[in-house]
Amino acid sequence: MMTALAQDYPSIEFLILDDCGTDSSIDIIHHLQQTHARGNDIRIVSQEYNKGIGAARNRILKEAHGHYLYFLDSDDLIEPTTISIMMSAAQKYDAEVVMASYERVELFRQTPQKVLYQLPNMVFTKPYELATYAFSQYAPLQANIWNVLIDLNVIRKNNLKFVNTNFWEDMAFKYDLVTYVDRAVLLPDITYSYICRENSLSNFQNRDEIKKDEILRNVATMDTLKARYQKLLWRPYFANWLKFILDTDYFIICDVLRKYDKIHPRFSDMELRNMLFSPLSIAQTLRHGNARCYLYKLLCILPPAVSIKIIKLIARIA
C-alpha cells in the first residue's frame, strides 16, 4: 500500500477489495484512510464472504471509477513512477492497454533471487497486431494481469470477466483481452516487483504432495478459452492461438508426468490424453490449424496409453 500511495501521478483512486481475510489487512487500510495524505482517495469495497481471486477481480471491474484500471496484488510492490510512466504511454499513443516489465523476487530460496522479465519497446496501432504478437510464439507476453494498465471501456464494452477460480484466472483473462485490443504499448521499464513467497497461492515450489484438483482447475481454466474459439476462427492468428492453448495443455501433461508420484489421487492415461481436447473437428483442424495442432488432434484420438507413450517420447527428445 505504501508503494501505491507513493505514486507521483496525482489522480488515482485506490480501490481496495476486502475478501474477508483473517488477518489485520483491512485494519491497516482503515488506519491509512485516516492518517495518510492520500487517505481520502482510498475506497474499500467488501465481499459478503471470501469468494477467491477470480470473483474479487470481477468485483473490481464492476466498482472501479477511473478511466484506466491497474491491478496491484496484495503482496507486491511498485515503483513511485509506475503509473505516471504507463499513463504517459497510454496518452501518447491513445492506447487501450499498456504493459510494462517487472522483476520476480523469489523469497522461497535460501538466498532471495531476482529475475527480470523485460518486454521489448513496441507500439501496436492496428487490429490483430497485439494478438498476432501474443500468439506468435509460446508466451512472449507473461500471463500476469498485474502491471497492466487497461482502458475500462474495453473491458465493459466487451463484457470481459475473470474465470471464477483461484487458478490461472489471470492467464485466461489476459489472453482473452488481447483479442479485443487494437492499440497497445509494451514498455521495457521495470515498474513492478512480483514477490514469490513459499506457500503463496501462485507458488507451489518444494511440495511433497500436490492435489489433483489444483491441476484440474488449471485445465478447466484453459477450457474456458477453448470455448471461445468460434469468435476467433477466421482471425489471421487463429492457428497460433489454438496452438498456444494446446501447448499449455501439453506442458501440463508433461508436468504431471514429471511429478506423477507427488500427485494424489493419480491421473489415468485417459484423463491426461483428454486434456488435449480441441473443440475443432478434424476437418476444421486441417483447415484452420497448423502442424502442431494436427499433432495434438492425432494424439487426442489415439488410444490413451499410446498417446501418453508418444508424449513421453516427445518430451524426452525435446
Backbone bond lengths (Angstrom), bond angles and torsions (degrees), N, CA, C in turn:
res aa  C-N    CA-C-N  psi(-1)  N-CA   C-N-CA  omega(-1)  CA-C   N-CA-C  phi
1 M - - - 1.462 - - 1.527 111.23 -
2 M 1.331 116.64 -38.15 1.458 118.39 -178.88 1.526 111.08 -66.35
3 T 1.343 117.78 -34.40 1.465 118.66 177.27 1.526 110.80 -72.21
4 A 1.328 117.70 -30.24 1.462 120.38 175.50 1.530 110.18 -68.95
5 L 1.319 116.27 -47.19 1.458 120.90 -177.63 1.532 112.71 -68.85
6 A 1.344 116.92 -17.97 1.466 121.37 -179.65 1.524 112.67 -84.15
7 Q 1.331 118.99 4.04 1.463 121.04 -178.23 1.522 111.73 -60.52
8 D 1.334 115.76 140.32 1.456 119.38 179.15 1.528 112.26 -86.41
9 Y 1.325 117.75 -2.47 1.471 120.86 174.30 1.525 107.98 -79.16
10 P 1.331 118.81 131.03 1.464 119.65 -167.26 1.521 116.33 -79.16
11 S 1.332 118.84 -29.40 1.461 120.64 -170.02 1.523 110.81 -112.69
12 I 1.328 116.56 93.38 1.464 122.11 -177.66 1.525 109.42 -136.71
13 E 1.325 116.21 134.11 1.459 121.61 166.06 1.522 107.23 -94.61
14 F 1.318 117.16 125.17 1.465 121.84 178.06 1.528 107.25 -97.65
15 L 1.320 115.03 96.29 1.461 121.29 -175.25 1.523 109.12 -91.98
16 I 1.313 117.03 117.56 1.462 122.78 -177.35 1.521 108.77 -107.09
17 L 1.324 116.30 127.27 1.467 121.26 178.45 1.524 109.15 -99.72
18 D 1.326 116.23 114.15 1.464 122.07 177.10 1.526 108.04 -89.36
19 D 1.339 115.93 105.47 1.471 120.87 -178.90 1.522 111.16 -99.06
20 C 1.322 115.28 31.09 1.473 122.04 175.13 1.526 111.77 59.68
21 G 1.328 115.98 46.61 1.458 120.22 174.14 1.517 111.20 -69.72
22 T 1.319 115.67 167.74 1.475 120.49 -174.02 1.522 112.97 -104.13
23 D 1.346 117.59 5.24 1.468 119.30 178.29 1.536 109.55 -101.13
24 S 1.304 116.72 -162.53 1.476 120.64 -175.20 1.522 113.01 -101.36
25 S 1.327 117.02 21.78 1.469 120.12 -175.71 1.525 112.29 -56.62
26 I 1.321 117.72 -47.63 1.466 120.35 -176.49 1.526 111.29 -67.58
27 D 1.326 117.10 -32.16 1.470 119.40 174.45 1.528 110.56 -61.00
28 I 1.341 116.25 -39.38 1.462 120.94 177.85 1.527 110.11 -64.12
29 I 1.336 116.50 -42.01 1.469 120.28 179.52 1.528 110.61 -63.84
30 H 1.330 116.86 -43.07 1.470 119.76 177.34 1.531 110.71 -58.93
31 H 1.316 116.37 -40.72 1.466 120.52 179.13 1.528 110.40 -63.47
32 L 1.341 116.78 -41.66 1.461 120.06 179.12 1.529 111.44 -66.36
33 Q 1.318 116.92 -36.15 1.463 119.79 175.95 1.528 111.28 -57.27
34 Q 1.306 115.60 -37.91 1.467 120.90 -174.65 1.521 112.95 -85.63
35 T 1.331 118.45 -26.07 1.468 120.22 -169.78 1.517 115.23 -116.59
36 H 1.334 118.69 -22.55 1.465 119.91 -174.66 1.529 110.25 -84.96
37 A 1.325 115.49 150.51 1.467 120.82 -179.83 1.530 112.29 -60.36
38 R 1.341 117.04 -27.42 1.465 120.87 178.52 1.523 111.71 -103.99
39 G 1.320 116.59 18.86 1.460 121.10 -176.66 1.513 114.20 -58.06
40 N 1.341 117.41 -32.84 1.462 120.39 -179.81 1.526 112.50 -69.41
41 D 1.331 116.55 -15.71 1.470 120.70 178.94 1.532 112.63 -91.21
42 I 1.330 116.21 -1.08 1.466 120.63 179.28 1.525 108.99 -90.89
43 R 1.327 117.24 127.06 1.469 121.68 177.88 1.523 108.98 -126.54
44 I 1.310 116.59 132.30 1.466 122.53 -179.68 1.525 109.06 -107.35
45 V 1.324 116.33 130.56 1.472 120.94 168.35 1.524 107.37 -119.67
46 S 1.322 116.73 141.59 1.466 120.92 -171.21 1.522 111.01 -120.07
47 Q 1.333 115.66 138.38 1.459 122.06 170.29 1.534 109.39 -79.37
48 E 1.317 116.16 156.13 1.464 120.06 178.85 1.521 111.31 -69.28
49 Y 1.328 115.40 -30.56 1.462 122.86 177.36 1.517 107.48 -157.29
50 N 1.316 118.06 172.02 1.454 121.53 -178.17 1.528 110.00 -67.69
51 K 1.329 116.64 113.34 1.467 121.36 -175.17 1.519 113.16 -109.33
52 G 1.341 118.17 -7.64 1.455 120.22 178.63 1.516 112.76 93.32
53 I 1.327 114.71 171.49 1.456 120.74 -168.56 1.524 113.68 -69.31
54 G 1.349 118.48 -37.47 1.464 119.67 -179.70 1.521 111.74 -62.78
55 A 1.328 116.37 -47.96 1.466 120.99 178.43 1.523 111.00 -65.37
56 A 1.334 116.93 -36.30 1.467 120.72 178.80 1.526 110.53 -62.50
57 R 1.317 116.45 -45.24 1.468 119.57 -179.60 1.533 110.40 -65.57
58 N 1.319 118.12 -37.61 1.463 120.14 178.38 1.525 111.57 -65.03
59 R 1.324 116.95 -35.75 1.468 119.75 176.59 1.527 110.00 -64.77
60 I 1.316 116.57 -37.81 1.463 120.95 177.68 1.530 110.47 -64.00
61 L 1.342 117.47 -42.50 1.466 120.67 177.43 1.523 111.00 -57.24
62 K 1.313 116.14 -37.10 1.464 121.49 -178.52 1.527 111.89 -75.31
63 E 1.320 117.47 -37.32 1.467 121.94 -169.49 1.529 114.33 -90.57
64 A 1.320 118.59 -24.40 1.466 121.10 -171.24 1.531 111.30 -60.62
65 H 1.338 116.27 137.51 1.464 122.35 -177.19 1.523 113.65 -99.78
66 G 1.309 118.80 -16.75 1.460 121.43 -172.12 1.511 114.01 -77.26
67 H 1.329 115.31 176.11 1.464 121.70 174.44 1.524 109.72 -76.72
68 Y 1.329 115.35 -42.85 1.463 121.46 178.51 1.528 110.02 -114.17
69 L 1.323 114.61 152.37 1.469 121.49 178.62 1.528 109.10 -119.64
70 Y 1.327 115.35 138.37 1.470 121.37 178.54 1.516 107.81 -135.27
71 F 1.333 116.92 122.38 1.460 121.69 178.56 1.527 110.49 -88.68
72 L 1.330 115.90 129.78 1.465 123.29 170.32 1.515 106.81 -123.50
73 D 1.322 117.41 114.39 1.465 119.92 -179.37 1.525 110.87 -70.13
74 S 1.310 116.12 157.74 1.460 121.86 -164.32 1.517 114.73 -68.56
75 D 1.327 118.41 -17.29 1.471 119.11 -179.22 1.522 112.81 -115.82
76 D 1.336 117.41 14.56 1.458 121.12 -177.27 1.527 111.47 -106.89
77 L 1.342 116.05 174.55 1.461 122.22 -174.75 1.522 109.72 -131.94
78 I 1.336 116.97 149.56 1.462 120.80 174.42 1.521 109.83 -128.84
79 E 1.334 114.51 160.07 1.458 121.16 178.77 1.532 110.23 -76.91
80 P 1.334 119.18 154.85 1.468 121.05 179.88 1.533 113.69 -59.50
81 T 1.334 116.57 -25.20 1.468 120.75 -177.11 1.530 113.27 -99.92
82 T 1.320 117.60 6.82 1.473 120.65 -173.49 1.521 112.30 -53.92
83 I 1.315 117.74 -55.88 1.465 120.26 -174.48 1.527 111.01 -68.70
84 S 1.320 118.77 -38.23 1.467 119.87 -179.47 1.527 110.98 -66.31
85 I 1.343 117.66 -38.74 1.471 120.80 177.67 1.525 110.25 -62.66
86 M 1.317 116.92 -45.65 1.457 120.18 -176.01 1.532 111.74 -73.81
87 M 1.327 116.84 -37.57 1.464 119.58 177.31 1.525 111.02 -66.30
88 S 1.310 117.67 -36.38 1.459 120.93 177.92 1.528 110.73 -60.58
89 A 1.337 116.28 -43.59 1.469 120.06 177.78 1.522 111.26 -66.71
90 A 1.331 116.84 -40.25 1.466 120.88 179.80 1.527 110.55 -61.93
91 Q 1.320 117.18 -43.77 1.460 121.07 -178.25 1.525 111.73 -72.20
92 K 1.321 117.35 -37.34 1.468 120.99 -179.09 1.520 111.77 -63.57
93 Y 1.344 116.56 -40.54 1.457 121.07 -174.41 1.532 113.23 -109.18
94 D 1.346 116.81 8.09 1.464 120.77 -174.84 1.531 110.10 49.21
95 A 1.329 115.06 45.91 1.468 121.03 -172.94 1.519 111.81 -79.53
96 E 1.321 115.18 143.32 1.465 121.18 173.81 1.524 111.07 -83.98
97 V 1.334 116.11 -26.15 1.461 121.82 -179.84 1.531 108.84 -142.41
98 V 1.334 115.27 137.78 1.458 121.37 171.43 1.524 107.55 -127.11
99 M 1.323 116.90 127.55 1.462 122.38 177.65 1.516 109.13 -117.74
100 A 1.316 116.55 130.53 1.463 121.02 178.74 1.528 109.94 -114.46
101 S 1.312 116.25 175.59 1.457 122.72 -175.40 1.527 110.57 -92.04
102 Y 1.334 115.90 168.89 1.465 118.87 -175.97 1.517 111.06 -151.92
103 E 1.318 114.73 167.47 1.458 121.27 171.74 1.526 108.66 -114.32
104 R 1.322 115.52 139.10 1.461 122.22 175.52 1.529 107.04 -97.60
105 V 1.321 116.92 120.53 1.459 122.70 -178.25 1.524 108.02 -105.71
106 E 1.331 116.67 109.23 1.468 122.15 -173.70 1.521 109.87 -94.80
107 L 1.325 116.00 101.60 1.461 121.65 -178.45 1.525 112.77 -89.56
108 F 1.335 117.12 -9.20 1.459 119.65 -176.80 1.532 112.26 -80.87
109 R 1.325 117.37 -8.18 1.466 121.19 177.81 1.530 110.23 -86.15
110 Q 1.327 115.37 160.37 1.471 119.59 -179.57 1.526 110.71 -58.29
111 T 1.343 116.07 -40.94 1.454 121.82 172.94 1.526 107.71 -116.02
112 P 1.339 118.43 117.34 1.471 120.17 -178.94 1.522 112.17 -52.41
113 Q 1.325 115.75 139.18 1.462 120.90 -178.76 1.525 109.94 -125.89
114 K 1.339 115.61 150.66 1.452 121.58 175.85 1.529 109.52 -117.23
115 V 1.318 115.19 133.67 1.462 121.73 177.76 1.520 107.53 -124.58
116 L 1.331 117.47 127.69 1.451 121.71 -179.30 1.521 111.45 -89.52
117 Y 1.328 116.57 135.26 1.460 122.88 172.40 1.525 106.21 -117.91
118 Q 1.326 115.49 98.50 1.458 120.49 -171.46 1.519 110.90 -109.99
119 L 1.318 115.71 125.81 1.452 122.53 178.33 1.524 110.21 -84.11
120 P 1.321 117.27 154.79 1.466 119.60 170.97 1.525 109.60 -72.47
121 N 1.306 116.57 162.10 1.470 121.27 175.40 1.529 107.57 -85.54
122 M 1.334 116.60 106.55 1.461 120.34 -174.26 1.524 110.10 -140.03
123 V 1.327 115.36 148.32 1.460 122.17 176.14 1.526 107.84 -127.64
124 F 1.334 116.50 130.73 1.463 122.67 179.15 1.537 107.67 -115.74
125 T 1.328 117.10 127.97 1.466 120.47 -175.30 1.524 113.96 -127.25
126 K 1.331 117.54 -0.07 1.465 120.13 -175.98 1.526 110.57 -122.50
127 P 1.339 116.98 155.18 1.463 120.22 176.62 1.533 111.39 -55.42
128 Y 1.315 115.91 140.07 1.472 124.93 174.84 1.524 113.77 76.44
129 E 1.341 118.76 -9.46 1.466 119.50 -177.02 1.524 112.18 -63.87
130 L 1.323 116.89 -48.16 1.463 119.82 -178.02 1.521 110.48 -64.88
131 A 1.334 117.25 -46.11 1.462 120.45 -179.14 1.526 111.06 -64.12
132 T 1.320 117.00 -39.42 1.468 119.99 177.74 1.519 110.38 -60.05
133 Y 1.333 116.26 -42.02 1.469 119.79 177.29 1.526 110.71 -66.76
134 A 1.326 117.04 -43.46 1.468 121.34 -176.15 1.524 112.27 -60.65
135 F 1.330 117.04 -30.71 1.462 120.52 -177.41 1.533 112.51 -110.15
136 S 1.330 116.72 12.88 1.461 120.21 -177.64 1.523 112.66 -71.03
137 Q 1.328 116.75 -25.80 1.456 123.50 175.01 1.518 106.27 -149.43
138 Y 1.328 116.98 -177.27 1.463 116.09 -177.80 1.524 110.21 -79.13
139 A 1.336 115.20 112.72 1.463 124.43 172.00 1.528 115.16 56.64
140 P 1.354 119.33 54.75 1.465 118.61 168.96 1.527 111.34 -66.71
141 L 1.339 115.83 -20.60 1.463 122.21 170.08 1.517 108.12 -107.86
142 Q 1.323 117.14 129.97 1.455 120.18 176.55 1.528 110.06 -66.83
143 A 1.321 116.32 160.85 1.467 120.98 -173.13 1.523 113.53 -78.64
144 N 1.321 118.24 -4.47 1.459 120.56 -175.14 1.527 112.73 -66.39
145 I 1.334 116.26 146.82 1.462 121.45 171.98 1.516 110.60 -104.65
146 W 1.353 116.82 -15.73 1.462 118.79 171.96 1.532 109.04 -74.22
147 N 1.334 114.79 160.99 1.474 121.69 -176.41 1.521 111.89 61.48
148 V 1.330 115.28 30.49 1.461 122.41 175.86 1.530 107.02 -128.35
149 L 1.312 116.98 124.09 1.458 122.45 177.66 1.525 107.66 -93.62
150 I 1.339 117.12 122.16 1.466 121.15 -171.68 1.523 109.84 -125.63
151 D 1.319 115.92 132.32 1.464 121.27 173.39 1.532 107.52 -68.60
152 L 1.321 116.27 119.80 1.467 119.88 -178.15 1.518 112.50 -63.30
153 N 1.331 117.90 -24.26 1.465 119.93 177.97 1.523 111.17 -62.34
154 V 1.330 117.61 -36.55 1.464 121.21 178.57 1.528 109.88 -64.37
155 I 1.321 115.86 -43.06 1.460 120.63 -179.26 1.519 111.26 -64.43
156 R 1.328 116.20 -48.18 1.468 120.05 -173.65 1.523 112.42 -76.95
157 K 1.326 117.27 -35.44 1.466 120.26 178.61 1.520 111.15 -63.29
158 N 1.327 116.29 -35.55 1.469 120.92 -177.04 1.521 112.89 -101.22
159 N 1.338 116.11 6.32 1.465 121.95 177.48 1.532 111.72 52.77
160 L 1.330 116.39 45.48 1.461 120.91 -179.23 1.523 109.65 -75.99
161 K 1.317 116.19 138.10 1.459 122.37 -178.60 1.527 109.21 -138.04
162 F 1.324 114.52 155.86 1.452 121.05 171.56 1.520 109.84 -84.54
163 V 1.329 116.17 146.40 1.456 120.70 171.65 1.525 107.65 -65.52
164 N 1.315 116.77 135.63 1.465 120.68 -175.93 1.526 109.94 -80.40
165 T 1.326 115.09 75.99 1.462 121.69 -179.03 1.518 108.03 -150.25
166 N 1.322 117.18 166.11 1.465 121.89 174.97 1.525 111.97 -95.91
167 F 1.321 117.59 3.42 1.459 121.16 -172.22 1.527 110.82 -124.11
168 W 1.342 116.20 115.27 1.462 124.16 173.81 1.522 113.56 61.95
169 E 1.312 117.39 22.27 1.463 119.51 177.10 1.527 110.56 -61.56
170 D 1.349 116.26 -31.25 1.460 119.82 -179.62 1.526 111.79 -72.14
171 M 1.342 116.72 -38.81 1.464 119.75 178.04 1.525 110.66 -61.85
172 A 1.332 117.04 -48.38 1.462 120.43 -178.15 1.524 110.67 -60.91
173 F 1.339 116.61 -41.89 1.465 120.07 -178.51 1.524 110.83 -67.15
174 K 1.324 116.76 -46.21 1.460 119.60 -175.25 1.521 111.80 -64.90
175 Y 1.332 116.55 -42.65 1.459 118.54 -177.58 1.526 112.44 -79.52
176 D 1.319 117.30 -9.86 1.457 120.85 166.59 1.527 109.49 -85.09
177 L 1.334 116.32 -43.56 1.462 121.43 -179.14 1.519 112.56 -54.10
178 V 1.337 117.79 -45.46 1.469 119.87 -174.10 1.522 112.70 -62.67
179 T 1.333 117.62 -20.70 1.463 119.68 179.48 1.528 111.92 -77.78
180 Y 1.331 118.49 -9.19 1.462 122.85 179.10 1.528 113.00 -105.74
181 V 1.321 117.49 -5.98 1.462 121.28 -170.27 1.526 111.11 -100.27
182 D 1.350 116.07 130.10 1.463 121.37 175.72 1.524 112.09 -98.26
183 R 1.345 116.97 -36.79 1.465 120.62 -174.12 1.530 109.01 -120.04
184 A 1.328 115.02 120.63 1.465 119.74 -176.61 1.521 110.16 -148.04
185 V 1.335 115.03 158.16 1.457 121.91 179.09 1.525 108.60 -132.11
186 L 1.332 116.53 135.57 1.462 122.64 170.26 1.521 107.95 -108.19
187 L 1.334 116.49 135.85 1.457 121.65 -176.74 1.524 110.85 -121.91
188 P 1.328 117.72 138.02 1.471 120.42 176.65 1.530 112.91 -80.19
189 D 1.323 118.45 -8.07 1.466 122.28 -178.12 1.528 111.08 -62.64
190 I 1.341 116.32 131.88 1.467 121.34 176.75 1.533 107.55 -84.06
191 T 1.313 116.33 105.62 1.466 120.62 -173.26 1.532 113.25 -115.34
192 Y 1.329 117.88 -1.29 1.470 120.93 -169.94 1.520 109.67 -144.46
193 S 1.324 116.51 141.63 1.469 122.58 172.49 1.521 108.71 -114.10
194 Y 1.326 115.13 113.22 1.466 122.51 -179.57 1.521 107.26 -90.80
195 I 1.322 116.65 109.43 1.456 122.38 -174.30 1.525 110.00 -90.60
196 C 1.337 116.69 118.34 1.474 121.92 -179.21 1.520 109.10 -107.14
197 R 1.321 115.53 108.11 1.461 121.74 179.65 1.525 109.50 -102.86
198 E 1.309 115.95 156.92 1.457 120.24 175.20 1.522 109.01 -65.52
199 N 1.336 115.94 136.63 1.464 123.42 177.30 1.520 113.95 69.64
200 S 1.336 118.47 15.22 1.458 119.18 173.52 1.526 108.81 -74.49
201 L 1.336 115.58 167.19 1.455 120.43 -175.03 1.521 112.36 -59.83
202 S 1.340 116.97 -33.70 1.466 120.33 -175.77 1.523 113.46 -100.11
203 N 1.324 117.31 4.99 1.464 119.43 -176.05 1.526 110.40 -126.54
204 F 1.343 116.07 112.16 1.456 121.06 -177.03 1.524 111.05 -111.51
205 Q 1.321 117.46 35.59 1.456 120.35 -177.21 1.528 111.26 -72.95
206 N 1.330 114.64 151.39 1.468 122.60 167.82 1.528 113.33 56.34
207 R 1.317 117.32 41.65 1.461 119.75 178.05 1.515 110.16 -105.24
208 D 1.323 115.52 142.52 1.462 120.33 178.68 1.520 111.76 -85.69
209 E 1.326 117.13 -20.49 1.463 120.18 -179.93 1.520 109.57 -141.69
210 I 1.336 115.61 135.04 1.460 122.67 178.93 1.521 107.66 -120.76
211 K 1.307 116.33 131.91 1.463 120.14 -179.99 1.524 110.19 -77.59
212 K 1.305 114.45 133.57 1.468 120.44 178.66 1.526 111.17 -57.30
213 D 1.312 116.37 -35.60 1.460 120.74 -176.70 1.524 112.01 -61.37
214 E 1.334 117.89 -33.56 1.462 120.71 178.41 1.528 110.48 -60.93
215 I 1.318 115.80 -43.61 1.466 120.75 -178.89 1.530 110.20 -68.64
216 L 1.323 116.20 -40.37 1.466 119.96 179.75 1.527 111.20 -63.29
217 R 1.325 116.67 -33.54 1.460 119.12 178.75 1.523 111.55 -71.98
218 N 1.331 117.34 -32.83 1.461 119.86 172.58 1.528 110.58 -63.18
219 V 1.330 115.85 -44.88 1.463 120.78 179.16 1.526 110.45 -62.17
220 A 1.333 116.97 -41.94 1.468 121.05 179.54 1.521 111.25 -62.32
221 T 1.334 116.58 -36.51 1.463 119.93 177.86 1.521 110.65 -64.39
222 M 1.337 117.26 -42.65 1.463 119.68 177.40 1.525 110.76 -64.74
223 D 1.315 116.94 -33.10 1.470 120.25 178.67 1.528 111.99 -63.82
224 T 1.344 117.37 -28.27 1.469 119.11 177.12 1.529 110.62 -65.70
225 L 1.332 117.28 -32.67 1.460 119.77 175.16 1.525 111.30 -69.58
226 K 1.324 116.29 -41.55 1.471 119.51 178.66 1.529 111.39 -57.67
227 A 1.336 115.69 -35.93 1.463 120.16 -176.40 1.531 112.20 -66.10
228 R 1.330 117.79 -13.72 1.459 121.28 -177.18 1.531 111.96 -99.42
229 Y 1.331 117.49 14.11 1.463 120.57 -169.90 1.519 113.12 -63.69
230 Q 1.350 118.33 -31.37 1.465 119.50 -172.03 1.525 112.60 -64.30
231 K 1.343 117.26 -33.00 1.466 118.65 -179.05 1.528 112.14 -72.53
232 L 1.336 116.65 -14.29 1.465 121.37 -177.46 1.522 113.23 -109.73
233 L 1.315 117.41 -3.99 1.461 121.57 -167.04 1.519 113.18 -54.74
234 W 1.329 117.64 -35.88 1.470 119.77 -176.75 1.526 112.50 -102.71
235 R 1.329 116.84 11.28 1.463 119.47 176.10 1.536 109.42 -74.08
236 P 1.332 118.33 149.19 1.474 119.96 -176.30 1.521 113.86 -65.00
237 Y 1.326 117.54 -20.39 1.465 120.94 -178.43 1.530 112.70 -99.10
238 F 1.349 117.89 8.05 1.462 119.86 -170.24 1.529 113.09 -57.31
239 A 1.328 118.03 -45.13 1.469 120.20 -177.56 1.525 110.83 -58.54
240 N 1.333 116.49 -42.07 1.464 119.32 179.03 1.527 111.92 -71.64
241 W 1.335 116.69 -31.77 1.475 120.68 174.13 1.527 110.35 -60.40
242 L 1.339 116.05 -49.33 1.457 120.25 -179.81 1.525 110.60 -64.80
243 K 1.316 116.72 -41.75 1.467 120.65 177.53 1.521 111.01 -59.45
244 F 1.328 117.44 -41.72 1.466 121.15 179.22 1.533 111.13 -58.76
245 I 1.319 116.51 -46.54 1.467 120.17 -178.07 1.528 110.36 -66.36
246 L 1.331 117.17 -45.10 1.460 120.25 -179.40 1.525 111.58 -70.21
247 D 1.327 117.03 -33.08 1.470 119.98 172.96 1.529 109.87 -58.95
248 T 1.334 116.12 -43.37 1.471 120.26 179.29 1.522 110.75 -60.98
249 D 1.334 116.78 -43.70 1.465 120.29 176.37 1.533 110.60 -61.19
250 Y 1.327 116.39 -42.44 1.462 120.88 178.90 1.529 110.85 -60.90
251 F 1.342 117.21 -43.46 1.469 120.55 179.73 1.525 111.06 -66.05
252 I 1.326 117.20 -33.75 1.468 120.29 174.98 1.525 109.81 -62.39
253 I 1.325 116.10 -45.96 1.464 120.40 179.27 1.525 110.25 -59.48
254 C 1.327 116.64 -46.50 1.472 120.15 -179.85 1.520 110.83 -61.22
255 D 1.327 117.08 -39.50 1.462 120.90 179.74 1.527 110.38 -66.25
256 V 1.324 116.94 -40.79 1.465 120.64 176.37 1.526 110.63 -61.11
257 L 1.328 117.18 -43.18 1.463 120.41 -179.69 1.529 111.49 -64.93
258 R 1.343 117.41 -36.73 1.462 120.62 177.53 1.525 111.93 -67.96
259 K 1.313 116.51 -35.18 1.472 120.81 -174.90 1.531 111.63 -108.92
260 Y 1.317 115.73 26.64 1.463 121.33 -169.50 1.525 112.47 -53.95
261 D 1.330 117.33 -42.84 1.470 120.74 -175.93 1.521 112.68 -71.89
262 K 1.328 117.89 -15.23 1.466 120.91 -178.98 1.526 113.10 -92.03
263 I 1.331 116.19 -12.72 1.462 120.68 -173.08 1.523 110.55 -96.41
264 H 1.317 115.26 128.69 1.469 121.07 -179.23 1.533 109.62 -136.34
265 P 1.359 116.36 137.64 1.471 126.80 -11.15 1.534 110.97 -66.05
266 R 1.307 116.10 171.13 1.462 121.86 -176.17 1.537 111.53 -72.00
267 F 1.320 114.66 155.40 1.462 121.35 171.10 1.519 109.64 -90.96
268 S 1.318 116.67 141.42 1.463 120.92 171.46 1.530 108.65 -86.32
269 D 1.334 115.68 162.20 1.467 119.59 176.88 1.526 111.03 -59.84
270 M 1.325 117.16 -37.24 1.464 119.92 -179.71 1.530 111.10 -65.76
271 E 1.329 117.06 -41.48 1.465 120.09 178.64 1.523 110.59 -61.55
272 L 1.322 116.14 -41.69 1.460 119.55 -179.85 1.528 111.17 -67.57
273 R 1.322 116.17 -46.64 1.469 119.23 -179.74 1.527 111.14 -59.41
274 N 1.347 116.60 -40.66 1.460 120.74 -175.72 1.530 113.22 -68.84
275 M 1.334 117.20 -14.17 1.469 119.17 174.11 1.520 111.21 -62.00
276 L 1.333 116.98 -25.12 1.463 121.35 -178.58 1.530 112.53 -84.67
277 F 1.309 116.49 10.67 1.472 119.90 -179.78 1.520 111.23 -54.33
278 S 1.330 115.60 132.59 1.456 121.87 174.50 1.524 108.48 -114.83
279 P 1.345 118.06 138.96 1.466 119.80 -179.66 1.520 112.87 -73.25
280 L 1.323 118.17 -8.41 1.458 121.55 -178.66 1.529 110.76 -84.80
281 S 1.312 115.48 144.79 1.452 120.61 171.36 1.530 109.20 -70.86
282 I 1.331 116.39 171.37 1.463 119.47 177.29 1.521 110.38 -60.49
283 A 1.353 116.77 -43.29 1.466 120.24 -179.57 1.529 110.97 -63.71
284 Q 1.334 117.27 -42.70 1.471 120.35 178.22 1.526 111.54 -64.48
285 T 1.329 115.78 -38.13 1.464 119.49 179.28 1.521 110.51 -63.11
286 L 1.324 116.92 -43.56 1.461 120.49 179.40 1.527 111.37 -64.73
287 R 1.329 116.33 -32.85 1.461 119.99 -177.41 1.521 112.60 -81.95
288 H 1.350 116.70 -40.31 1.462 120.25 -170.47 1.527 114.20 -110.78
289 G 1.336 117.52 -9.45 1.455 119.69 -175.32 1.514 112.63 -93.87
290 N 1.325 115.10 -167.23 1.464 121.43 173.61 1.528 108.04 -134.14
291 A 1.314 117.57 -173.80 1.469 120.63 -172.24 1.529 112.05 -57.42
292 R 1.332 116.36 -41.56 1.472 119.53 -179.51 1.527 110.57 -65.71
293 C 1.325 116.77 -38.80 1.468 120.38 176.87 1.528 110.65 -62.64
294 Y 1.353 116.64 -38.87 1.463 119.98 177.89 1.526 110.24 -61.48
295 L 1.336 115.99 -43.01 1.465 120.30 -179.93 1.517 111.02 -60.76
296 Y 1.325 116.87 -46.54 1.468 120.15 -178.53 1.529 111.08 -64.67
297 K 1.333 117.08 -36.95 1.468 119.82 177.99 1.524 109.89 -64.14
298 L 1.328 116.73 -41.45 1.465 120.75 177.74 1.527 110.54 -62.81
299 L 1.320 117.10 -45.91 1.469 120.45 -179.23 1.515 111.36 -60.78
300 C 1.325 116.15 -32.32 1.466 119.42 -175.78 1.525 112.66 -79.24
301 I 1.332 117.71 -16.06 1.464 118.84 178.90 1.530 112.16 -104.85
302 L 1.332 117.51 -8.31 1.462 120.81 174.39 1.534 110.11 -74.06
303 P 1.328 118.21 160.30 1.468 120.13 173.75 1.525 109.90 -56.41
304 P 1.325 118.31 141.41 1.468 121.48 -174.27 1.524 114.45 -51.89
305 A 1.322 117.75 -46.43 1.464 120.21 -177.51 1.529 111.08 -62.34
306 V 1.337 116.19 -40.42 1.468 120.80 179.03 1.525 109.87 -66.09
307 S 1.319 116.17 -44.67 1.458 121.04 -179.62 1.526 111.60 -58.59
308 I 1.332 117.10 -45.80 1.466 120.95 -177.84 1.533 110.67 -68.42
309 K 1.320 117.52 -35.70 1.468 119.67 175.86 1.524 111.04 -62.11
310 I 1.333 116.34 -41.57 1.468 120.25 179.16 1.524 110.25 -65.54
311 I 1.339 116.66 -41.50 1.459 120.18 178.10 1.530 111.23 -61.59
312 K 1.317 116.99 -42.26 1.473 120.46 177.48 1.522 110.98 -61.62
313 L 1.349 116.01 -40.75 1.459 120.98 179.22 1.517 110.97 -64.70
314 I 1.361 116.70 -45.54 1.472 120.51 179.12 1.523 110.59 -61.54
315 A 1.333 116.00 -42.91 1.468 120.56 -179.04 1.519 110.89 -63.25
316 R 1.330 117.03 -38.07 1.458 121.35 179.60 1.532 111.28 -66.38
317 I 1.345 115.29 -42.90 1.464 120.83 -178.85 1.534 109.75 -68.31
318 A 1.348 115.65 -42.34 1.478 120.12 -177.45 1.508 111.29 -69.61
